């Protein structure tokens, strides 16, 4: 087939706060280019922009008004067949999307930011859907973004009319969600079901030798309240070895709560994390928030043939149950029993986990489905139909 000209639009989060979205976008751009498509990555980098005077104020105005930095000039210079928007927050405005008709517009929803100022539908240790359910100013009252009403105000104002009124989501020809759970949430928010397409992310394959000092259970992620790591450590049995890979605001509390069988590894680069996964007993996934879809760490685990012990209440737990890639437990169940059951079952599940990665989360699967989505949107676009 004829290669496509594809523009990816992404506002890159600051590198000081590791972002799976940043990694996903970079890998998708590389995969599309390697497949022969002409790719332009139209990015705005917080690391660079934040050094400018009054950056915080200007980005707040962009979010509140929807106006500000726009990718349109660069898009028109590139003349793409398809524009694929990943993230506009906080460096791009949203208003430009209303008037973009030069080509199909695809939008991927990596989180719940159009529904929730905090982006997670999670508050005070539990799921929170008050804004989604119509209480549009709940996020402002509870200071859901960075624990600050001032910081939350632009997001609450931008979301005040719901997701269906968001300029990007209202204009997009296809709205990509990365899990069935994500699809249900956005359909409930008013995004037309016929424009929603489930397309999970992928991670590139990277076979490696197992780390020689691994062999413990593994948690990998940010040490933050939504990830459930503190609750996990408070109930962790002293007889089970656990490696914790990651850093975050709860690190001191996690170290204080952990028994002697827990080792803190800090943030690991991807090759070292994959080496740990290759020899670990299993990946622990205790996330307390819904998670928009199977996370990068879940995909990395499957690529390494590592089964997952997930806790109920998030998209990864749904994936583990649906795909048979581990074991699902609940917070009110004895953790020791869940670990024992998983420990017995996981050795026989490793090959299956690797197979699920190859067939569902591998690069070639994503390329086939993504390009089919692009071509479908292109066929349906008015300008394409005019030239037929």
ABEGO torsion letter per residue (X at the ends): XBBBBBBBBBBBBBAABBBAAAAAAAAAAAAAAAAGBBBBBBBBBAAAAAABBGAAAAAAAAAAAGBEBBAAAAAAAAGBABBBBABAOAABBAAAAAABAABBBBBBBABAAAABAAGAGBBGGBBBAAAAAGBAAAAAAAGABGGBAAAAAAAAAAAAAEAAABAAAAABABBBBABAAAAAAAAAAGBBAAABBBBBBBBBBBBBBBBAABGBBBBBEBBBAAAGAAAAAAABBAABBBBBBEBEAAAAAAAAABBAABBBAEBBBAAAAAAAAAABAEBBBABABAEABBBAAAAAAAAAGBBBBBBBGBAAAAAAAAAGAEBBBBAABBAAAAAAAAAAAAAAAAAAAAAAAAAAABAAAAAAAAAAAAAAAAAABAAAAAAX
